[in-house]
Every structure is written in structure tokens, then in C-alpha cells.
Amino acid sequence: MSVKETAMKLVDAVEVSAPAKDAASFSDCVGTHNGHFHCDEAFACGMLQMVSQFRGLPIVRTRDSTVLDQCKIVVDVGGTFDADALRFDHHQREFQDVFFSEDFKTKLSSAGLVYKYFGKEIIRFIAEESKTTVSDEVLEVLYKRVYKNFVEHIDGIDNGIDAYTGEKNYSVSTHLSARVGSLNPAWNAPPVADETAREMGQFKEAMRLTLSEFVDTVEGLLKIWLPAREIVERAIKSRKEIDPSGAIIRFEESCPWRSHLFALETEGVDGLAEGDLKYVLYPDSNGAWRIQCVPVEESSFTNRKSLPEKYRGIRDDALSEAWGIPGCIFVHNSGFIGGNRTYEGVLEMARQSLNQS
């Protein structure tokens, strides 16, 4: 059984309902609000199914404080944030908590709160189900990366925080929060015999949707992104064998390197300082070699040192003749990437680019 299948099975087994009037106690329940649901509490409730102390607990959707006060854990309702008491509401005027103050500015929603306090256990659960071993050090890296890559945008959208500043260039209406929102019954949906049952069923669908995409993200990081960290770290440690400047690194295979490079720079691996690296060399799928400029920031299109302007947009023999380096294939018009048929050729492109203004 795959991790996603396991997660869906956990969600399917959970009872989601309004509080039963004849219930003696709600002490073994997860509490959240009823009515129109949002991505953050659906995702929070889904994540809790991967936390051992909450797994399988019924989810009670209500705003009745006499019920919520009895619940084992309450998310997105109740007017209280108290991690020790397992109360995770974020709607209070004074609430301003973020994931980690030194790295993030986005105020948490109920999803971010649940992830902040139980995220490491959740990642370990997914890793174990994926038959992947993670050390405490790697877990810390994944914990922050998963928040940045997946959870933070849910917090931002739920709290009405724009992802950008300045003029809005286009709208995006297909993000996860929007897809969860579309699962709510439409305002003019035909009535059904049991409106409450329909609402609870759609809430469970929202849990399935959010948890499915979350598991895909974590598994992708475990199986695709994380193995690249070792490749990047090895390349950094051997950078002066490539060139005495230490500004050029070589990968024996193409891999997702940007995020790892910036993280390892920040950590100061092997004495590396931020800004030291300028070019990355790696083979492409055709057996040729690429040179790619390191950007000033992970998501930036501005390079620390672009390839020389006079060679941009020229290809093949014309480029080799202009540059005086055999085997040249191209230099992109923007100067962020180029290619050569041989490693020796692409290394010479990098070395000469370092020394040109």
C-alpha cells in the first residue's frame, strides 16, 4: 500500500459529523467549526490523522462551546490558542504567531499551527511509510522545506496575506484553497434531504484533497529533492579541484540544486560563504555539458555573474569561433545558461566568464 493510499484510508475511516445530542462526552473527539469550510481546517484535520494521539478520533463540526470545551483538540474555532491545551484557533485580534520568527513572516492559520507543533511527527510517519530513513538533522531540513513549499501558502491565503507587493499582473484561481472552497455546496445548489450529511461528506472530501497533495509534496521531497542534497554537498566540497577560485562546481548528473546550494551556503558547509559560487556545470540528457549561472537568490532571475554579453544568442561554430573555445553549442540571450559538447569546453567557458566583466 502506498503512503497516499494509507493516508486516504485513515481519512475514510474517520467519522465526520455534527455533535450527537445523546453523546455522553466529546473528550475523544477533534473539534472544528461547522458551516462553510476552508482549506486550513480541512487540512489541519487531515494532518491530525497522521499523529498517533489523534488518529481515528471522530471529528465534530460545531460552534457550540459546551461541546468544543470537551474535545481533545480544537482547530480553527473557539477563540483560543494554547498549544499545551491543544487549542489551535488563530482568529483572535492579538494572535500574530508565525512558523519561525527568524525565517518567516506569514501569520499562521489552523493548518500552520497544527503543522508547527506536529509536523515533525507527520513527516516521520510519511518517511516510515515510504521506507525512508531520515536523521534528526535531515528531518529539521524537511520540516522547514515542507512548510515553505506547501503549508505557508495556505496560511497566507486564509489570513488574507498577498504573496506579492506592487501591481497585480494576473489572478490565480486554481490554488489548493480555491479547490477546497469549490467543494462547499453552492449557494443555489438544489436542496437535499439531509443538508448536514452533505456538508460533512464534502468536508471529508476536502480532507482527502488536501492530504493527498500534501503527501505527494512530502514524498517528492523525500525521494527526489533530498537525494540531490548529497550530490550538491559533494560538489561543494570538491569545488577547488574543479577550479582554484572555488567559484565553479560540477555535478556528475543533473539534479534540483538551487535550494540545496543556498541552504548549504547559509550553513557555511566546507567554509563556503554566501555569494562564493558563480557557475554550476552538469551533463545534459544528450551527453553534452551545460553551464548555468547561480542566481542572487533561489527564486531570482538575476545572476551573480552572467555569461558574457558579447556571446549571447550565438550558436555552434559561430560561437566557438567568436569565443575561441571548441565545441560551443549556445549561450542563452539572457546569459543565464550555455552549453558545450565537452566538459573541458564548458569548464573553459566558466573560467573565462569569471574573468570577464
N, C-alpha and C positions, 0 to 999 in steps of 0.2 A: 504494500500500500504506500502510495506517495505521501509526502508531507501535506500536500494540498488536500488529498483525499481524507487524511487523518483529521485535518482542521475542519473540513466540511462535515465529517461525521460527528465531531464534537458539537458543532453548531446545530446540526439536525436533531441531536439528542436533547437539546435544551428546550424546556418549556418556556414560552413567552406568553404572558397573559396579564390581564387586569387582576388586581387582588381579589381573591375569593372571599366572599363575605363570611363564610363559615370557617376560615382558617384560624387555627389557634395561635399561630405565631408565624412571623416572616423572618425569623432570625437566620435562617439558612437560605436567604434569597439575595439576589443582586437587584438593587433598586435603581430605576431611572424614570424619566417623565413619560407620560402618555401623550397622545395627540401627535401633531406633525413632528416627524423625527428628522434628525440631521446626521451628517456623516460622522461627527465626532463621537456621539454617544453610541451609535451603532458599531463603530469601530472599537470603541472602548469595551463594549460588552463582548465583542468578538475576541479581542485580545485576552480578556479575563478567562476565556475557556482554555487558554494555554498556560494558565497559572494554577499550580496544583491546589491551592487552598480555595479556589473559586470554581474549579472545573465541575461542570454538571449542575451547578446551582440554578434553580429556576430564576428567570428574570421577570420582575414585577414592574409594570409600567403604570405609574400613578403620580399624582402630585399631593396625595394625602399624607401629610406629615406624620400622622399616627402610624401609618404603615412604613414609611421611609425610615422613621426613627428606629424601627426594629431590624431593618435589613442589615446583613453582614457588611455590605459595601454599597455605597450610593454614588452614582456618577451623573453629572450634568444637571443636578437638581438638588434642592434642599438648602441652598444659600450658605453652605459651609465648605471651607477647605480645611481639612485636618487629616493629614496623612496617617497619623497614628490611629485615628478613629475610623479610618477608611472612608472618609467623606471627601469626594472629589468634584465639587462644584467650582465654577470659575466665573460666575456671573456677578459676584459681589463688586461693589464700587472700588473697594480697596485692593482687590486682587490684581497683582501685577507680575506673578511668577513667570519665569522663563526656564528653558531647559537647563542651561548653564550660563550664568551671567557673563562670564568672560568670553563666550563664543557666540551667543545667540541673543537676539533682541525681540523675538516674536513671543507675545503672551500666549501661555498655554490654554488649550481647551481641555475638555474632559479626556480626549484622546491623548493629548500630550502629557497630562497628569498621570494617567494610567501607565503610559509608556515610561515616563521618567522613573516611576517607583517600581515597576515590574518588568521593564524592557529587557534587562539582562537575563532574567529567568526565561522570558519568552524566546529570546534568541538562542539560549542554550537548548530549549525544548526543540526548536526547529532544527538546530545543528545536530542534535542527537537523533532526531527522526530522519535526518538526511545522512546519517552515518558519517558525520564530520566532527572531528575533534578540534576544539578551539581553546587556546590558552587564555588565562586571565588578561594578558596584555592584548591579544587579538580581540577578545570579547569587548574590551574598552573601545578599541578602534571601531568595531562593528556597531556598537551601541550608539556612538555619535553619528556614524555614517548613515545608519538607518533613519535616525531622527531627521538629519539634514535632507536625505533623499526622498523620504516618504511622509513622515509624520508632521513635519513643520508646516507644510503647505495646508494641511487640514486645520491646524491651529490658526494659521493666518486667515484662511477663508472664514472660519467660524467666528473669529473675532473682528472681522471686517478690516483686516490689515492688507493694504495693497502690496503686491510683490515688486513694485517698481515705484519710482518717483518721476515726476515730469509728465509730459503729454502721453496720453494713452493712444497707442498706434492701432491696436486691434483688440477684439474681445475673444475670450476663450470660454466656451460654454459646455465643454465635454470633459472637464476635470472630474475627479472622483466624487467630490462633494456634490457637483451638479447631477451626476449619475445616481447618487443616493437620493437626492431630492426628487428625482423623477419617479422613484418607487413609491412615493406617497400617493394615495388616491387623489385624483384630480378634483378640483373644486366642483366640477359638473359631472363627475362620474355617476353613472346610474346607481341608485341605492341597491344594497344587497340585504339579505335577511339578517345577517349578523355583521354590522359595521366594525365592531370591536375585533372580531376574529379576523376580518380582512386586514385591519390595521396591524395586528400582531403578526400576521403572516408576512406582510410586506416588510415589517421591521426585521424579521428573521432573514428575509432576502437581502436586506441592506447589510446585515452582519456577514452573510455569506460573501457578498460582493467585496466588501472592504477587506475581510480576512484573506480572501483568495488573492487579491492583488498584493497585499502585504506579504504573504508567504512567498509569492513569486519574487518580490523585491529582495527579501532576505536570502532566499535560496540563490538568487543571481549573484548577490554579493559573496556568499559563501563559496560558490562553485566556479564563478567566473572572475569576479573582481578581486577577491582575496588572494588567489594564487599568483596574480600579477604583482602583488606587493613584494614577494620574494625575488622575482625577476628584476624589478626596479632597484631593490636594495642591493642586490649583487652587482648590478651595473654601476651604481653609485660608488660602491667600494672599490671597483676596478677602473674608475674613470681616468686615473692618471696613467694607467697602462695604455689607454687609447690616445691620450694627448697630455703632455706635461701641464697644460693650462688647467686641466681638471674641469673644463667648461663643456666637454663633449662626452656623452655616454652612449653606449652601444648595447642594443638588445639583440639576442640571437633569434628572436621571434617577435612579431608584432603583438602587442598586448595593450590593454587600457592602462596607460601610465600616468596620466596627468594628476589625478587626485593623489596617487601614491607619492609622486615626486614632490608635490607641495607639502604633503604631510611629513615626509621624511626630511625635507629641508627644515621644516619647523622644529622637528625633533633633533636636528643637528647631527644626523647619522654620519659617522666617519668624519666628523669635523666640517661637514658641509654647511655653508652659510646661505641664507636666503639670497637668491639672485646669482649665485655662482654658476649654475648650469644655463647654457645658452642653446645647445642643439642636442637633439636625440636622433640616433641613427638606428635603422632597423630594416630587415628584408621585407619586401612586399610579396604578394601571392604569385608573382611571375618570376621570382628569383632575382630580381633587381634590388637595388637598395634605395631607401628614402632618407632624406634629411628633413627634420621638422623642427621648427623653432619653438623654444619654450616660451609660453605667454607670460605676461607680467602677473596675471592671476589665473586661477584654474579655469574660469569660465570666460576669460577675456579673449578678444580677437587682436589685441595689441601684443607684439612680440618684444621680448627682452632685447633681441638683436636679430633683425630681419635679414634675409639673404640680400645681397647687393642689388640695388635698384636697376643697374645697367644690364643685368642678366635676366630680369623678369620678363616673362612672356615669350622667351626664345626657347626653341626646342632642338633636340637631336644634334645633328652635325653642326648646325649654325651655332648652337650654344657651346658645343665643345670647342669650336674654332674661336669664338669670342672669348671664352674663359681660359682656353689653353689647357683644359682638362679632358682627357679622352673619356668616351662613354657617357657623356651627359645626355639625359633624357628630357628634362624640363626644369624650369623654375616657375612657380605659380605667379600670376600677375600681382598678387598681393605680397609676395615674398615670404610666405609663411612655410612653404614646403617645396622640396625639389627632389629630383631623382637622378640616379646614375646606374649604369649596368653593373658596376663592380663596387665592392666595399672600399677598395683603395681609392676609387674615383670619388665616392661620396664623402670619404674622410677628407680628401683634399679640398673638396667644396667647403666643408665645415671649417677647416683650418684657415683657408684664405678668407672666408667670410668673417671669421673672428678678427682678422687684422685689417679689415676694411671699414671705413666709416659709412 
